Amino acid sequence: MINLKIDGVSVSVESGTTILEATKKLNIKIPTLCHHPDLCVAGNCRVCVVEQKGAKTLPASCATPASENMEIFTNTQKVRTARKHIIELLLSEHNSECTKCYKNGNCELQTLASDYKITNEVFIDLVSMKNYTIDDYSPSIIKDDSKCIRCQRCVRTCEELQSVSALGVAYKGEHMKISTFREFSMFDVICTNCGQCVNRCPVGALIERNYIEEVWNAIYDTKKHVVVQTAPAVRVALGEDLGLDNGTIVTGKMVAALRRLGFDAVLDTDFSADLTIMEEGTELLTRLKKAIVDKDASIALPMMTSCSPGWIKFIEHQYPKLLPNLSSCKSPQQMFGALVKTYYASKRNIDPANIISVSIMPCTAKKFEADRPEMRSSGYKDVDYVLTTRELAVMIKQAGIDFTVLPDEKYDSMMGESTGAGVIFGASGGVMEAALRTAYELITGREVPFKNLAITPVRGMDGVKEASIKIEGTLPAWSFLEGVTVNTAIAHGLVNAKKVMDKVASGEANYHFIEIMACPDGCLGGGGQPIPTNAEIRMNRNKAIYQEDANMKLRKSHENPEVIQIYKEFLGQPLGEKSHHLLHTHYIKRS
């Protein structure tokens, strides 16, 4: 243990603890900008400086480890003056159009300017003197250099957490900028649109492209029938932006709010998550049969999930040779969109040209996915607009709805029924668990041998998880799987996806089925979720989503009565001609 004094109070911390972490033990709040608990230490912005007895300079508390007998002062005149000047310098280069900024009210620099009462222009305003660029090429993310404070959180996120490196630092000193390594736009090349950079940007330099006004206009258009679907992870995060604790389950209140906003039908993406299990599970079993029974060496195994659009773009760029291993299934969002403008339109006797399909997602990459030219199998754009969890919260506030007192309401029928298996799609390991619940029961006629259907080996926050299930006592139709041990892997965060993919590419891996989500802890930590997000918040959302699953009456996808009905009335059978046309797609090699 290390013993030191902070503001005259003795404190003991473990070796390697930073001064910033040590001050938290005494409930002392030190301002930060470049620091984020998910990222490595940096000390770039210097807002967190403290005074150290005997030192000539003020150390950055987030990047300086505590040492034995160190004496630290956090509130001297020298410290306060330095912090104030640093904030003033950052503001001199920052486009301070705060009232018009999308991050207004949730900007860390704005909060510091308020806390330190920065009211005078001590330093010259440099914003009008520099040539700033705004990159709005992407359907998902907007990058505004005039608001960048060069803290490099986005760069570290893109490199450390996502192994993408679409962002980097160019030039030095006053000319330093966050570079996209592309003359035109970062978003037309290797960027996965995952939005993790948006989640960690402390200001408005990186934001999601929002479609709030477009959705309002559609709602107000009496000629349009506006259908909304909500992703599983939204229901355990939306409350955070509306006055509730993180991890609060708000499914019923969310449905009530969407009706009051004016949507004509409020439906559930969990329905198409259940549908995905039927299609993806059938595809996996078909591949296994061809590989085991037919000895077909051309069958691409392991099969990999295709629900996460950030992950899809990642593999298209970085592992194009492994594209055949991807399931051909569309994501639940896109399956839902295709069915809204075919099955739903037919059942409701509505011209699909008059249907506006809106999805509420925890993900900025879903905006890119909806714009892919492959996603028009209905004859129209399957999903017209994608809103993040944050954007939905904005609409609820704009409508003057007191979210906390809303009654709990249920989704509309027809594509509104779901199971617990669909709910857990939002968590890392959830797709795998949902698939195993159904596959194991269909193959053996028995439930999976885990208490309360909780397949614990695939749960948890570890970056890479592995699980093996031995299949014994199969039904006659599946006798070829008797005694087979199905090996699975789950990864979340693209840095962990890369570890798994490198093993697959080298031939080292012996998996049959792999689930990958682009974001930390899957959709629960998506780039469109409320800010801030960190490991503790994601854990609370994780607990909530599994609690929602445990509370469901039906917990296996193949038991969903609306899924059974849609196959009977419309799709025929999983992997059939119609389902293949509407619910499956292909992916492309990208440079």
N, C-alpha and C positions, 0 to 999 in steps of 0.2 A: 504494500500500500504506500501511497505518496501522501505526505502531510504538508499542507500549505495553509496560508492565511489569505482570506478574501475579505477586504474591508474590515480587517481586524478580527474576523471570526475564523477560528481554526476549523479545517475540514479535511477529511481523509478520502482519497479516491484511488481507484485502481491505476496501476501503471499504464500509460498510454492515453489516459483521459485528457481531453483538451481543457483549456481554461474555460471555454464556453460551457462545456458539459459540467465542469466543477461548479460553476456559478449557479447552475440550475438546481443543485442540491440545496442551495441556500435560498431558492426562490427569487433569485436576482435575474431580472430580464435585461438582456443585452441585445441591442438591435442588430439585425443581420439582413443581408440581401443575397450575397453569393452563396451563402450556406443553405444546404437542404439535407435533411436527415437521410435521404435515399442516396446521396452522392458523396464522393470522397471530399476531403477538406481542400480548400482552395485559397482563401485569404485574398481574393482579388479586389473586393470592393473597399475593404478597410473600415467599414462602418462599425464593425464590432471591436474596435481598438479598446485596450485597457492600459492602465499604467502599471509597470512592474518596478518595484523598488530596486534601484541600482542599475536599471537599464537606461540607455540614452534615447531609445526610440520607443514608440508605443506599439506593442505586438498585437497582431490580429488574434483575438481570443479563439476564433474557430479553427485556426491552423497551428496554434502553439500548444504543445503538450505541457501539462503541469509537471513541475519538478519539486524535489524535496526542499522544504523550507522556503519556497517561493512566497513572496508577498505581493498580492495583487490589489489594485484599487480600481473600482469600476465607476466612480462618480466624482472624480476630481474635476477642478475647473479645466485643467489641461485636456482631460478626456472629453468632457462635454463640448468644449470649443472645437476639438478636432473632429468629433462626430458631426457637429453642426456644419462645419466647413466642407466636410466630405459630401454631405447631403446637398449643400448649396452648389458644389461643383458638379454633382450629378445632374441637378436640376438645370444648370446652365446649358447642358448639352441635350436636354430632354424636351421633347415636344409636349409642353404642359397644357394641352387642350383637355384638361381633366373632365370638364362637364360633358364633353362630346365623346370621350374615350369609352370603348366597350368594357374596359376593366374598371371604370369608375365605381368606387365603393368596395373593390376587392383588389386594390393595387398596393403593394407593399411599400413602394416609394411614396405614394400619396399618404399612406398612414404615417410614415416617418416624418414627412414634411409637416403633417399636422401635429404629431407628437412634439417635434422640436420647434414648432411655430416659425417655420421659414416664411417670413412675410416680405423681406426686402431682397432686392436683386444686388447682392454683394459682388457677384462676379458677372462679367459681360454675358449676355444671352447669345450663345453660339449657334442656336438652332437655325436661324435665318441665314447664317453665313456658310453653312455646309450643304453639300449636295446629298440629300438622303434619298433612298429609293424605297418604294413600297412594292413588294412582290405579292400580287394577288392572283397569280396564275392558277393556283390550285383550287379545286372545288371544296377543299377541306380546311386549309390553313392560310392565314394572311401574315406576312412578315413585314413589319414597319420599322425600318432602321432609325427613323427619327425619334423613336421612343426607347431604343435599346440603350441600356446602361452598361453593357459589356461585362456583365457579371459572369458570363460563360456557363451559367447553369444549363442552358440548352445544349451547348457543345458537349459538356460532360455527360448529360443525359443521353444524347445521341450516340456517344462513343461507349460509355461505361455500361449503360443499361440495355442498349438496343443493338450494339455492334453494327450500326449503319453508317455512321460518320458522314451524314449528309451535310453537317455543319462543321465549321472550323474557324480558327482565328487567322485573320490576314492583317499584315502591316503591324506597325508599332506606334506607341505613344498616342498622340492626338489623332492619328490616322487609323488607329486600330479599329477593325470592324468584324462582325460575325459574317463570315463568308459562306457562300453556298457552293463554292467550287464549280459554278456554272454561270456563264455570262448572262444567260436569260433568266433562269429560275431554278431553284433547288427542287421544285416539285415535279419537274418533267423528267427527272432521272431517278436516282436511287432512293429518295425519300419514300418511306412506307406510309406516310400520312397518319401515323399512329397517334400523334398529338401529345406524346409525353413531354415534348419541348414546351407545348402550350401549358400543360399542367404545372410546369416548374418555372416558367417565366414570371418574375415578380412584378412586371409591369405590363403594358399593352403592346409590347414589341412583337409578340407572337400570340395570335388569337385564332379561334375557329372562325371560318366563314359562316356567318349566320344567315338563316333563311326565315327569320321570324316574320318579317313583313310579307313575304311571299305566302306564308301559311295563313296569316291574318286575311290577306286579300282573297285567298281561296275560300276561307270560312264565310266571308261576307258575300261571296258570289252565290246568289240563290240558284244559279244554274248548275252548280257543282255539288257533287256528293263527296264529302271529305271524310275519308276513313283514316283512323290512326291506329297504329300498333305500338306496343310498349315492350321493350326488351327486359329480360329478367333482372339484370343488374340495376336498372333504374329504380325499381321499387324499394331498394334498400339504401339508396343514396339521395334521392330527390329531397327528402326532408331536411337534409343538411343545409340547403340553400333557402329553406323556408321556416327556420326557427326551431328545428328539432335536432336531437342528438344524432351523431353519426351512427349508422347501423340501425336506425329505426325503420321498421317495416311499414310502408305507407301505401300498400297496394290499393286498398279500398278508397282512400282519400284521393289518390292519384286518378283513379277512374272517375270519381265524382268531379274532380277539378276539370278533367278533359271534357266531360259533358257540359259543364258550365262555360267552358271556353267556346263551345259551339260546334264541336265535331259531330258529324252525323252518325258515326258508328265508332265505338271504342272497343278495340279488339286486342288480342294478346299474341305477341311474338312467341310466347311459350307454346302455343298451339303448333306453330310451324317448327319449333324445336323438337316437339314430339314427332312430327312428320319427318324431320331430318334423321332421327334415330331409326325410323322404319326404313328409310332409303339407304342411309349410310350403313346400317347394320346388315341389310340384305346384300349390299355391295361387298362388304368385308367377307361375309360368309360365302358369297359367290367366288371371290378371289381365292379364299382358302380351299374351297372344293376343287377348283381348277388346278391349284398348286399341289394339293395332296392326292386327290383321286386321279386327275388327268395327267399329273406329272408335267404340267405346262410350265416350262422354265421362263416363258415370256411374261408371266404374271408378276406385276410390280408389287412386291412386299418389302418392307412393311407398308401398309396403307396409312395415310396421314389425313387428319381432319382438315376441313376447308372452311370452317366457320368464321375465322378471324381474317378480315381483309388486309390488315397490316402484315400478318404472317404470309398471306398469299403473295403480296407484292414483294416481300422479302425473298421468298424462294424463287419467284420469277426472275429476280435480279441475280441472286447469289448462288442458287443451286438449280439452274434450269434443267440439268440432266436428270434431276429427281422429280420433275413435274409429273411423270406418269404415276408416281406413288401417291399423289394427292387424290383424295376422294373427288369424284366428279360432282358431288352434291353442291348445290348453291348453299349459301348461308341461310339460316332461318329468316332473316330479313328479306332476302331476295325470293325465297320460296313463297313467303307470304305475299309479297308484291305481285308476283305472277298470278297467284290464285285469286287475289282481290279483283283483278281485271279480267278474270275468266270465270272461275267457279262462282265467286261471290256475286259478280255482275249478273251472271245468268240466273242465279237463285233469287236475286232481288229485282230482276227485270230492269236493270239500269244499263244504259249505254256506257261501255267502259271509257269512251272518249270523255264522258262527263264525270268520271271518278278521279279524284285527287288522292293519291296514296301517300300518307305521311308516316314516318317512323320516328319514334323517340328512342335514341340510342346512347349508350355510355361512351361512344366511340366517334372520333373524327374521321377515321378511315372509312366508316360506313358511307360518308358523303361521297368519297371517291368511288367506292364500290357501286353505289347507286347510279353513278355516271358512266360506268363501264359499258361499252357498246354491246357486250355479251348479255347484258341484263335487260333484254327487251323481248323475251320469249312470248309475252302476252300479246304482242303486236303493238304495244305502247311502251313507254318507259315504265318499268314495273313499279319502281318507287320514285315518286316525284320529288319529295323533299325529305331530308334527314335533319332532325333537330337533336342536339345533345341534351343530356340531362339538365345542363346549365341553361340552355335556351328555353326549355319547358318552364323552368323556375322563373325566368324573366317574363314569359307570357302570363303565368299565374299572377305575378306581382302587377303586371300591367292591367290585368282585368280586375284588380282590387279584391281578389279572393283571399279570405282568411283561411289559409290551408289547414291550420291546426284544429279548427272546429268543424271541418267538413265531416259528414257522415260517411261510413264505409259503403261503397256501392260495388256491384259486380259487373264484370265485362258483359257486353252484349253476346247473345248466342250466335252460332255459326262462326267458327274461327275465333271463338273467345274462350273455349274450354281448354284446360291444360292439366298436366300432372306435375308432381314434384320433380320428375325427371327433367321436364322442360325448364323448371325454375332453376335448377342447379347448373344449367348451361352457363350462367353468369360467373361461376367460380372456376378457377383452374382445377382441372380434374373432373369437372361436372359433366362434360360431354362423355368422357370415358366411363364414368359411373353410370350415367343414363344408358349408354350403349350396353354395358355389361349386365345391367338389371334385365333388360329385354332379351338380349342374346342368350344369356344363360338359361332363362326360363323357357324360351322357345326351343332351345336345344335339348334340355334335360327334362322339361316339364316341372321343374322345381324352382323355388326362389333361390337367389344367390345365398350362399352359406355365410352371410354376415348379419349380425344383430340389427334389427330394424331397417334392413336394406341399406345400411350405411357401409359402403365399401371403403373402409378407412385407409387402406394402403394408397389409394389414389387421391386422398384429401391432404390438406396441409399447405403450408406456405413455402416449402422447399422449392428451389428453382427448378430442379429436375427430380422427378419421382419415378420409380419403377415398381411394377407389380406383376405377378404371375398368377394365373388361375388355371388349375388343372381340371379338365372337363371329364367327369366320370358319370356313367349311367345315362347315356344319351337316348333320346327317342329314336326309333328306327330310321327316320329320314336323315338323321344326322350322325349315323354310326361311324362315318369316316373321321369324326372328331373325337371318338372314344379314346381316352387316355392322353389326348393332346394337351400340352401346357401352353396356354396363350400368354405370350410375353408382351407387356405393354409399357409405354413410357409416356410421361406427361412433362411438358416444359412450359413455363410462362416467362415472358420477357425475352426479347430476341437474342440477348446475350446468352441465355440458356438454350434457346432454340438452336443457336449455332453449335453449341457443344454436342447436342444430340445429332444434328445433321452431319457434323464432321465424322461422327462414329458410323452413321449410316453410309456416308459417301466412301469411307475407307473400307467398308465391309466388316467392320469390327462389331457392329450391332447385330443382335439376334432377336429383333422385335417383330411382332405381327401387326401391331396397331399403335399409332403414336398420335397423341393430342398435343397441339401447340397453340398457345394464345400469345399474341404479340405483346400484351401489356402485363405489368406486374400483378400477379394474382388474377390474371384473366380480365374479363370485362369489369369486374369490381374495381379495378384500378385503371379503367379506360381513360383515354385522353379527353373525353367529354364529360367526365364526372366532376362533381363539385370540388372547388379548390379551397383549402389545401387538401392534399392527399399524402399519406405516409403509411408506414407499415402498420401502425396502431389503428388508424382509420380503416385501412383495408381489412384488417383482422376483424373489426367490429362488423363491417359489411359482410364478411365471410360467414361469421356466426349467424347473422340475420338470415342470409339466404338459405342456409341449411335448416334453420328453424322454420322458415316458410315451407320448405320441402316436407319437413316432419309433420307440419300441420295440415298437409293436403290429404284429401280423401283418397285420391288416386295418385300413385307414385311411380307407375311404370308406363312408358309411352304407348305401348301396344294396347293399353286398357282405356285410352282416351276415346270416348264414344264418338266425338266429332271427327277424329282421325279415322276410325273404323267406317264412319258414314261417308267420308269424302272418297275413300277407296271404293266403297260399294257403289256410290252414285256417279263418280266422276273420273277418278284416276285409274281404276282397274286394280292394279297391284303394284307393289314396290318394284322399281326398275322396269315397269311396263312401258309401252310406247308413249303414252300420254305423260306419265310421270317423268320419263326421261326427257321429253321435250320441254316441259315446264319447270322441272325441279333440278335439272342437272345442267352443267356448263363445261367449258374448257378454259384452260389458262395458257398464257403466252410467254415465250422466252423474251426477256428484256435485257438490253445491253447495260 
